[in-house]
Amino acid sequence: MLTERGFAQGVVAGLQIRKLVGDESVRFFHSPYVRAKQTLLAILQAFDSQTVQVSSEPRLREQDFGNFQDLEMMDNVFAERQQFGRFYYRFPNGEAGTDVFDRMASFITFLFRSMDSRASFEAFSSDSVPAQNYVLVTHGLLMRIFCMCYLRWTVNEFEQVWNPSNCEIWVLEKISGTGQYRLAGRWRASPYGGSFVDIKFGKGKNEPLHEHMKRPFVSRLVTPGEPHALDRVELSHLRDLPRPRKTASNKSRNRAMLAADAVLAYWAKDSGTAAAAALSAQQKRQQARWHGSGTRKK
């Protein structure tokens, strides 16, 4: 439940949102958790006498960390989570980050359908039209995973984004002439208007957010064979990967292992001849077997 301080933060957030949207129509989607509903009521004070649309959305709930959590057990669970990987770890009787990603993907599909005036299942009346602005009253991790899902961040990029502070407002603005939205940043209203600043990113929380992370980036282009093909920042998740595990004996290394070494040498460009040497040795053995086989046939 919210404290008095938390409720006051919600009221301020409502004033900031009202400053941003003015008198345009608004639809609110909110998490069903009590603190989210309390925050919604605090925000709505800024919309006094204005009719808005309100929808409860269970998919906007916080990540499920398990039922009736035991505090001592949870210390071990969080330590295990650090070892396994924060995004992939599934809490006992709860969810993994991947589960939250799945329900966000489902919600985003529904959200865009609701923006279509032809979506009869969403019509409040025969002449109803979609709202001009949509506000999601949800939780910190959900805000990050919503952006990860819509903007197509990699797991590495997602893990460098910090959770927002209480009642922090992130804004996605529609890109003119398209059906896409761009992450404008954190909204901060002022008596003179307002401005956007980058969301908190990087080890020190103050690194600039990469430009490709601000708009939907479905495919990342790479040209194999070009020098430094993986050097671009959007391909950093493909760099510094571990090498294939060595087998117990060199004698048991097969063609697949040789091919794996050649592939890594090709991408790493550590040695211009490494890949060629590995492939050449493999080709020579294949040729020897072929000739030997041919001799036996004779």
C-alpha positions as CSV (number, residue, x, y, z in Angstrom):
1,M,0.0,0.0,0.0
2,L,1.1,3.6,-0.6
3,T,2.3,5.9,2.1
4,E,1.2,9.5,2.3
5,R,4.5,10.4,0.6
6,G,3.7,7.8,-2.2
7,F,0.2,9.2,-2.7
8,A,1.7,12.8,-2.9
9,Q,4.2,11.5,-5.6
10,G,1.2,10.2,-7.5
11,V,-0.6,13.6,-7.4
12,V,2.6,15.3,-8.7
13,A,2.9,12.7,-11.5
14,G,-0.7,13.4,-12.5
15,L,0.0,17.1,-12.7
16,Q,3.0,16.4,-14.9
17,I,1.0,14.1,-17.2
18,R,-1.8,16.7,-17.5
19,K,0.9,19.3,-18.4
20,L,2.0,17.0,-21.2
21,V,-1.3,16.0,-22.7
22,G,-3.3,19.2,-22.0
23,D,-7.0,18.8,-22.7
24,E,-6.6,15.8,-25.2
25,S,-8.5,12.6,-24.5
26,V,-6.7,10.0,-22.3
27,R,-7.1,6.3,-21.6
28,F,-5.5,4.8,-18.5
29,F,-4.5,1.1,-18.2
30,H,-3.6,0.1,-14.7
31,S,-2.2,-2.8,-12.9
32,P,-4.7,-4.5,-10.6
33,Y,-2.4,-4.3,-7.6
34,V,-3.6,-2.0,-4.7
35,R,-0.6,0.4,-4.9
36,A,-1.1,0.8,-8.6
37,K,-4.8,1.6,-8.2
38,Q,-4.0,4.0,-5.4
39,T,-1.5,5.7,-7.7
40,L,-4.1,5.9,-10.4
41,L,-6.6,7.7,-8.1
42,A,-3.8,10.2,-7.1
43,I,-3.0,10.8,-10.8
44,L,-6.7,11.4,-11.7
45,Q,-6.9,14.3,-9.3
46,A,-5.1,16.3,-12.0
47,F,-8.0,15.5,-14.5
48,D,-10.8,17.0,-12.3
49,S,-14.0,17.5,-14.4
50,Q,-12.5,15.8,-17.4
51,T,-13.9,12.4,-18.5
52,V,-11.2,9.8,-19.1
53,Q,-11.2,6.1,-19.9
54,V,-10.0,3.6,-17.3
55,S,-9.2,-0.1,-17.9
56,S,-7.9,-2.6,-15.4
57,E,-5.2,-4.8,-17.0
58,P,-3.8,-7.9,-15.2
59,R,-1.0,-8.2,-17.7
60,L,0.5,-5.0,-16.2
61,R,1.0,-6.5,-12.8
62,E,4.4,-6.8,-11.3
63,Q,6.6,-9.8,-11.9
64,D,5.3,-12.7,-9.7
65,F,8.1,-13.5,-7.2
66,G,6.3,-16.5,-5.7
67,N,3.4,-17.1,-3.3
68,F,3.7,-16.5,0.5
69,Q,7.5,-15.8,0.3
70,D,9.7,-16.8,3.2
71,L,12.2,-14.1,3.9
72,E,15.1,-16.5,4.8
73,M,14.4,-18.6,1.7
74,M,14.2,-15.5,-0.5
75,D,17.8,-14.6,0.3
76,N,18.9,-17.9,-1.1
77,V,16.6,-17.5,-4.1
78,F,18.0,-14.1,-5.0
79,A,21.5,-15.4,-4.7
80,E,20.6,-18.3,-7.0
81,R,19.0,-15.8,-9.4
82,Q,22.3,-13.8,-9.6
83,Q,24.2,-17.0,-10.6
84,F,21.6,-18.3,-13.1
85,G,20.8,-14.9,-14.8
86,R,18.3,-12.3,-13.7
87,F,16.2,-12.2,-16.8
88,Y,15.9,-16.0,-17.2
89,Y,15.6,-17.1,-13.6
90,R,12.1,-18.4,-12.7
91,F,11.1,-17.8,-9.0
92,P,9.6,-20.8,-7.2
93,N,5.8,-20.6,-7.8
94,G,6.5,-17.4,-9.7
95,E,7.7,-16.0,-13.0
96,A,10.9,-15.4,-14.9
97,G,11.6,-12.2,-16.9
98,T,10.8,-14.2,-20.0
99,D,7.3,-14.9,-18.7
100,V,6.7,-11.2,-18.2
101,F,8.1,-10.6,-21.7
102,D,5.5,-13.0,-23.1
103,R,2.6,-11.3,-21.5
104,M,3.9,-7.9,-22.5
105,A,4.0,-9.1,-26.1
106,S,0.4,-10.1,-25.8
107,F,-0.6,-6.8,-24.2
108,I,1.1,-4.7,-26.8
109,T,-0.8,-6.5,-29.6
110,F,-4.0,-5.8,-27.7
111,L,-3.0,-2.2,-27.1
112,F,-2.4,-1.5,-30.8
113,R,-5.7,-3.1,-31.7
114,S,-7.5,-0.8,-29.2
115,M,-6.1,2.2,-31.0
116,D,-8.0,1.1,-34.2
117,S,-11.4,2.7,-34.3
118,R,-12.6,-0.3,-36.3
119,A,-12.0,-2.6,-33.3
120,S,-15.7,-3.2,-32.4
121,F,-14.9,-5.2,-29.3
122,E,-13.4,-2.0,-27.8
123,A,-16.2,0.3,-28.8
124,F,-17.9,2.2,-25.9
125,S,-20.6,3.4,-28.3
126,S,-21.3,3.4,-32.0
127,D,-19.5,6.8,-32.4
128,S,-16.6,6.2,-30.0
129,V,-13.0,6.9,-31.1
130,P,-9.7,5.8,-29.7
131,A,-8.1,8.1,-27.1
132,Q,-5.4,10.5,-28.2
133,N,-3.1,9.5,-25.3
134,Y,-2.6,6.2,-23.5
135,V,-1.2,6.0,-19.9
136,L,0.0,2.8,-18.3
137,V,0.0,2.9,-14.5
138,T,2.3,-0.1,-13.8
139,H,5.5,-1.1,-12.0
140,G,9.2,-0.4,-12.6
141,L,10.3,-3.8,-14.1
142,L,7.1,-3.8,-16.3
143,M,8.1,-0.4,-17.8
144,R,11.5,-1.8,-18.7
145,I,10.1,-5.0,-20.2
146,F,7.4,-3.1,-22.1
147,C,10.1,-1.0,-23.7
148,M,12.3,-4.1,-24.3
149,C,9.5,-5.9,-26.0
150,Y,8.2,-3.0,-28.1
151,L,11.7,-1.5,-29.0
152,R,13.3,-4.9,-29.4
153,W,16.1,-4.5,-26.9
154,T,18.5,-7.4,-26.4
155,V,18.8,-9.0,-22.9
156,N,22.2,-7.3,-22.6
157,E,20.7,-3.9,-23.4
158,F,17.7,-4.5,-21.1
159,E,20.0,-5.3,-18.2
160,Q,21.8,-2.0,-18.6
161,V,18.6,0.0,-18.1
162,W,17.8,0.9,-14.5
163,N,14.3,0.7,-13.0
164,P,12.5,4.1,-12.8
165,S,12.1,5.9,-9.6
166,N,8.7,6.1,-7.9
167,C,6.1,7.8,-10.2
168,E,8.7,8.4,-12.9
169,I,7.2,9.0,-16.3
170,W,8.6,7.5,-19.4
171,V,7.1,8.8,-22.7
172,L,6.9,7.1,-26.1
173,E,6.0,9.7,-28.8
174,K,4.4,8.8,-32.2
175,I,6.8,9.2,-35.1
176,S,5.1,11.4,-37.6
177,G,3.9,9.6,-40.7
178,T,4.3,6.2,-39.2
179,G,2.5,3.8,-36.9
180,Q,5.6,3.6,-34.7
181,Y,6.6,5.2,-31.4
182,R,9.9,6.6,-30.2
183,L,11.2,6.6,-26.6
184,A,11.4,10.3,-25.9
185,G,12.8,9.7,-22.4
186,R,11.7,10.8,-18.9
187,W,9.2,13.6,-18.8
188,R,9.8,16.5,-16.4
189,A,7.3,19.2,-16.4
190,S,8.1,22.8,-15.2
191,P,6.2,26.1,-14.9
192,Y,7.7,27.0,-18.3
193,G,6.7,23.8,-20.2
194,G,8.8,20.7,-19.6
195,S,11.5,18.6,-21.2
196,F,12.7,15.1,-21.7
197,V,15.9,13.5,-20.4
198,D,17.3,10.1,-21.1
199,I,16.2,7.2,-18.9
200,K,18.9,5.9,-16.5
201,F,21.4,3.7,-18.4
202,G,24.8,2.1,-17.9
203,K,26.8,1.3,-14.8
204,G,26.7,4.8,-13.5
205,K,23.1,5.4,-14.5
206,N,24.2,8.4,-16.5
207,E,25.4,7.0,-19.8
208,P,23.5,8.2,-22.9
209,L,21.0,5.7,-24.2
210,H,22.0,4.3,-27.6
211,E,20.0,5.9,-30.4
212,H,19.0,2.5,-31.8
213,M,17.3,1.7,-28.4
214,K,14.9,4.6,-28.8
215,R,12.8,3.3,-31.6
216,P,11.7,-0.2,-32.8
217,F,14.7,-2.0,-34.1
218,V,13.5,-5.3,-35.3
219,S,16.5,-6.4,-37.4
220,R,20.2,-5.5,-36.9
221,L,22.2,-5.5,-40.1
222,V,25.6,-7.3,-40.4
223,T,27.8,-8.0,-43.4
224,P,29.9,-11.1,-42.8
225,G,33.4,-10.8,-44.2
226,E,33.7,-7.0,-43.7
227,P,36.5,-5.9,-41.4
228,H,35.1,-5.3,-37.9
229,A,31.7,-6.5,-38.9
230,L,30.6,-6.8,-35.2
231,D,32.0,-3.6,-34.0
232,R,28.8,-1.6,-34.2
233,V,27.2,-1.0,-30.8
234,E,23.9,-2.7,-31.7
235,L,25.8,-5.9,-32.4
236,S,27.7,-6.0,-29.1
237,H,25.6,-8.9,-27.9
238,L,27.4,-11.1,-30.5
239,R,30.9,-10.2,-29.4
240,D,33.2,-11.9,-26.8
241,L,31.3,-15.2,-26.9
242,P,33.0,-18.2,-25.3
243,R,34.9,-20.6,-27.6
244,P,33.6,-24.1,-28.1
245,R,34.5,-26.6,-25.3
246,K,37.5,-28.7,-26.1
247,T,37.1,-32.4,-26.1
248,A,39.0,-34.7,-23.8
249,S,41.5,-35.8,-26.4
250,N,42.8,-34.1,-29.5
251,K,42.4,-37.3,-31.3
252,S,38.6,-37.2,-30.8
253,R,38.3,-33.7,-32.3
254,N,36.1,-34.1,-35.4
255,R,35.3,-32.0,-38.4
256,A,32.6,-30.1,-36.5
257,M,35.1,-28.9,-34.0
258,L,37.5,-27.8,-36.7
259,A,34.7,-26.0,-38.5
260,A,33.7,-24.2,-35.2
261,D,37.3,-23.0,-34.7
262,A,37.3,-21.8,-38.3
263,V,34.1,-19.9,-37.8
264,L,35.3,-18.1,-34.7
265,A,38.6,-17.3,-36.3
266,Y,36.7,-15.8,-39.3
267,W,34.7,-13.5,-37.0
268,A,37.4,-12.6,-34.6
269,K,39.9,-11.8,-37.4
270,D,42.6,-12.8,-34.9
271,S,44.6,-14.5,-37.6
272,G,44.0,-14.0,-41.2
273,T,45.2,-17.5,-42.0
274,A,43.7,-19.4,-39.0
275,A,40.4,-20.0,-40.7
276,A,42.0,-20.8,-44.0
277,A,44.5,-23.2,-42.4
278,A,41.8,-25.1,-40.5
279,L,39.6,-25.4,-43.6
280,S,42.6,-26.4,-45.8
281,A,43.6,-29.2,-43.4
282,Q,40.0,-30.4,-43.3
283,Q,39.8,-30.3,-47.1
284,K,43.1,-32.3,-47.5
285,R,41.8,-35.0,-45.2
286,Q,38.6,-35.2,-47.1
287,Q,40.5,-35.5,-50.4
288,A,42.7,-38.2,-49.0
289,R,39.7,-40.2,-47.9
290,W,38.1,-39.7,-51.3
291,H,41.2,-40.9,-53.1
292,G,41.6,-43.8,-50.7
293,S,37.9,-44.7,-51.3
294,G,38.4,-44.5,-55.0
295,T,41.5,-46.8,-54.9
296,R,39.5,-49.4,-53.0
297,K,36.8,-49.4,-55.5
298,K,39.3,-50.2,-58.2
